[in-house]
């Protein structure tokens, strides 16, 4: 649980599994500007929340966030096949 001291609001974050017989791919990226690196990750789970696969990738360049999103949408699709 996170608290925002300026707004006095508590926020809870929880992973929500996908509907039965579907898959969910969670993706994330980190940008290390000083090092000139972009790091990606994707995790695939089924409707029961069971882990299926994961992938990571490191690029020695800073990418635009749209490019990152497109890359990992494709990666998630490939993981599901």
For each residue, the residues with C-beta under 8 A, 3 or more apart:
1: 10 11 12
2: 10 11 13
3: 8 9 10 11
4: 7 8 9 10 11
5: 8
6:
7: 4
8: 3 4 5
9: 3 4
10: 1 2 3 4
11: 1 2 3 4
12: 1
13: 2
14:
15: 26 49
16:
17: 24 45 47 48 49
18: 22 23 24 45 46 47
19: 22 47
20: 47
21: 47
22: 18 19 46 47
23: 18 44 45 46 47 52 80
24: 17 18 44 45 46
25: 42 43 44 72 75 76 79 80
26: 15 42 43 45
27: 40 41 42 43 69 72 73 75 76
28: 40 41 42
29: 38 39 40 41 63 65 68 72
30: 38 39
31: 37 38 62 63
32: 35 36 37 38 39
33: 36 62
34:
35: 32
36: 32 33 60 61 62
37: 31 32 58 59 60 61 62
38: 29 30 31 32 58 59 61 62 63 68
39: 29 30 32 56 57 58 59
40: 27 28 29 55 56 57 58 59 68 71 72 75
41: 27 28 29 54 55 56 57
42: 25 26 27 28 54 55 56 72 75 76 79
43: 25 26 27 51 53 54
44: 23 24 25 51 52 53 54 76 79 80
45: 17 18 23 24 26 49 50 51 52
46: 18 22 23 24 49 50 52
47: 17 18 19 20 21 22 23
48: 17
49: 15 17 45 46
50: 45 46
51: 43 44 45 54
52: 23 44 45 46 79
53: 43 44 79
54: 41 42 43 44 51
55: 40 41 42 75 79
56: 39 40 41 42
57: 39 40 41 71 75
58: 37 38 39 40
59: 37 38 39 40 63
60: 36 37
61: 36 37 38
62: 31 33 36 37 38
63: 29 31 38 59 67 68 71
64: 67 68
65: 29 68 69
66: 69 70
67: 63 64 70 71
68: 29 38 40 63 64 65 71 72
69: 27 65 66 72 73
70: 66 67 73 74
71: 40 57 63 67 68 74 75
72: 25 27 29 40 42 68 69 75 76
73: 27 69 70 76 77
74: 70 71 77 78
75: 25 27 40 42 55 57 71 72 78 79
76: 25 27 42 44 72 73 79 80
77: 73 74 80 81
78: 74 75 81
79: 25 42 44 52 53 55 75 76
80: 23 25 44 76 77
81: 77 78
